[in-house]
Amino acid sequence: MNPAPNAEPLAGPGTGVIIERILCPVDFSEASVKAYRYAQSVAGRYRATLVVQHVVELQKHPSGFYSASWQLFEEFRRKLIADGQHDLQQLANSSGGIRAECIVQEGLAADAILSLAQERAVSLIVMGTHGRRGLDRLMLGSVTERVLRYASCPLLAVRQSAQDSSKRDVEDGSVPIRRILCCVDFSAHSRRASEHALSAAAGYDAEVAFLHVLDPASGSAEIAQETTAAIETLENLIPPAARGSTKTHVAVRLGKAYREILDFASEARPDLIVMGTRGRHSSDLAVFGSTTYRVIQLGPVPVLVVPG
């Protein structure tokens, strides 16, 4: 995408990013436990309240439906809920930092997450995703996919990977965020993403690299001109106040967007990637071919997805 000729700064001196309530759904997988550590850390940095949620999905326990009587089925259902409450409280008590409100519900996970997020007017959802490969790589998992598609607030997707182990998390609930990569295409939604990147940088005393990827369809002469223009636009988009308080870099790459983002991430080794999407129900969130989906699936670090 070509730089806008009269592009406005990515974020003003005050980014306007306010995170008051954080929702962290947990299914007790390694990825979701790691996501909880990130949720605790962000809540501490922003002095936000933290709600940790577990959803009991009865359809995932088909054996219960073959109980000899309704009473036995009801006992089975109540035990699942009680076990969820026990395990959730144990997780909340297992680490220091922000203490979370624990909520256990029964229903479909994605619907329950979206409903609670709306009910509590949460500012951020933090959830784990497995980022599977093979056939499963075409989807992030039905729960993450649906929440990402329909949530009206930003979502931090935390993937458990070999390179970024939960062992890096420290006992007090903080996580290391020293370098942030913000992907920019000069649109309104990427501008909002940059506000979150600069806000996170201020909260964690981190540096930010702003990356723009050019489409290689143009000829070599046009590419050289577009690259120069994109670098200048990126530089102009960073507000003076951010320059004075945050270490920033700009970079322009040529090629397929998700590949260049992943290649840049492998070189720069950021602790967080920030990306914008065009908002709810958008074709930008299509499962196939989505840059955002591919970066979440294949990237080595958590990805903050900010709707426009």
Buried (B, 14 or more C-beta within 10 A) or exposed (E): BBBEEEBEBBBBEEBEBEBBBBBBBBBBEEBBBBBBBBBBBBBBBBEBBBBBBBBBBBEEEEEBEEBEEEEEBEEBBEEBBEBBBEBBBEBBEEBEBBBBEBBBBEBBBBBBBBEBBEEBEBBBBBBBBBBBEEEEEEBBBEBBBBBBBBBEBBBBBBBBBEEBEBEEBBEEBBBBBEBBBBBBBBBEBBBBBBBBBBBBBBBBEBBBBBBBBBEEEBEEEEBEEBBEBBBEBBEBBBBEBBEEBBEBBBBBBBEBBBBBBBEBBEEBEBBBBBBBBBBEEBEBBEEEEBBBBBBBBBBBBBBBBBBB
